[in-house]
Amino acid sequence: MLTAALRILAAPGRLEVRVTPGARRDEVRIVEGAVQVRVTAPPADGAANDAVLAVLAAALDLPRRDLTLLRGAAARIKLIGIALD
């Protein structure tokens, strides 16, 4: 999963994702070259944003602290910053 996601980074260390909050289960999928993240958390009080970062961190096998929401806090399309060491 890490290799496929890193190949579609929007720019070095930035990943654009489409988010579906309130889903039945948490999952990360790559569909037609785009990363789709589904989270069970509701889109209220930032719960879905926190869940997106946690799910992506687990999928990329990175610590949660290495991911940051750069843009799209209230949008379905989000830009995530990834600390690449």
Beta strands, then each sheet from edge to edge (+ up, - down):
strand 1: 14-20
strand 2: 27-31
strand 3: 34-38
strand 4: 67-71
strand 5: 77-82
sheet 1: 2+ 3- 1- 5+ 4-
end
